[in-house]
Amino acid sequence: MASFMYTAAKQMILDGNIDFNTDTIRVRAVADEDYTASAAHTAMSSVTKYTGSTDVALDTPTITNGILDATDDANAYPALAVSGTKDIDALVIFKFVTDDAGSTPILYIDLATAVRPNGGDVGITWDSGANKIFALNDA
């Protein structure tokens, strides 16, 4: 599946209800076998995390000229065991409030290459290209 922004997040950003500088923004690892991505999802209770993983904070988010970036996290998911034959196929960036039901998915990022955990640390390396994690581009 291609990467996308969730519909509810678009509205929340335009309404000023998501602030990458002050809100608690987290990242969830997901497997295609467990989560069918849909831009219509409005709460993280719809987004099943990869078995054994814990959501992590988006490390030092920065916004410059409409481009979201963050610091890479070499051991975002430490000692993550394989779950059957499942891979980590995507990351979901979300605004955390108090629980999954109150937290809003923002971005679904399809990984170019799926990651198969093996008991070691699984890191996150954000794109270093012009658009970084996400960019508001001219149409």
N, C-alpha and C positions, 0 to 999 in steps of 0.2 A: 504494500500500500504506500502511496506517496505521502509525504509530510504535509501537514495542514494545521491551520489554526481553528480551534473550536468556535462555533458560531456564538455561543453565549459569552465567550471571552472577548470576541470582537466588540460586542455591545458594551461589556463592562469596561474595556479599555477606553472606548470613546466616551463613556459616561464618567470616567475618572475613578472607577471602582477597582481597578487593578493598577498598582504602582510598584514597578520592579525595584524601586529604590527603598521603599519602606515596608512593603508587605512581605510576609514569609512566603518565599517561593521555593518549591521543592521539585525534585526529579524522581520519577518512578520508572523502574525497569519493567517492561512487559514482554510477554511471549504471545505470538500470534495464536497459538493453540488455546490460550486462556482468555484473550481479549479480542473482540471484533471491533476494530476502531470505527467510530462514527463521529462526524463533526457535530451531530445533534446532542451528544452527551453533555449534560450540564453539571454533573457532580462526579467526584472521584469514586463514589460508591459503584459506578458503572465500569471503572477501570481496574481490572484485576492485576495485582502486582506479581512479578516473577516469584515463584515459590522460594521462600527463605530469604528474600531480599527485604531491605528496609529503605524507605524513602530517604533521600538525602537532600540537604539544602543546596540550592543553586549557589555556588561558591563565588562571592564577590561579584554580583552582577553589575555591569556598567552599560550605560546607554549613551552613545555618541552619534550624533547626526542620524537618528532614527534606526540605529543598529544596536541590537542586544548582544552582549558578549558576557562571558564569565570566565573565571579561572578554571583550568583543567583540574580534575580530581583523580589522582593516580590510584587511589584505593577507595573509591566511592562505595563499593560493595565488597567489603573484606571477607576473605575465606568463603566465598559463595560456592556452594555445592551445586553440582548438576542436578536437574530435576528431570529424571527420565531421559528422554531424547529432546527436551525442549531447549531452545535457544532464546537469548534476549534479542528480540527483533526490533524493538523500538524503545524510545524514552518518551515519557509524557511529563512535560513541565506544567506545574499547577500552582495556584494560589491556595496555600493551606490556611484554614481558619481554625476549626477546633476538632474536626473529624472528617472522614471521607464524604459524608452526606453534605456537609457545609463547605467543602473545598471545591474549587472550580478548575477543571482542566483548561489549559491555555493552548499549549502546542503539542502536537503529536509529531515526533521526529523519527521517521523510518531510518533505521541504520542501513548504510550501504552494504555492510557485511554483518550478518548475524554473529553473535558472540555465544559460544558454548562454555558456560562456567565449568571449572574443573577442580574446585576447592581452593583455588588461589584468589587473589584480589582481582576484581574487575574494575577498571578505571573508566573515567569519562574524559575524552579529549574532544573539545569543541572544535568545530571547523575554523580554520585560520584564514579562510578566503574572505573576500570583500563583504559577504553577508553575515559572517560569523554564525551565531545561533539563529538569528532572525533579523530581517531588515524590512522596514517600510520602504518599498520601492516606488519610484515614479511610475505612473501607468502610461 
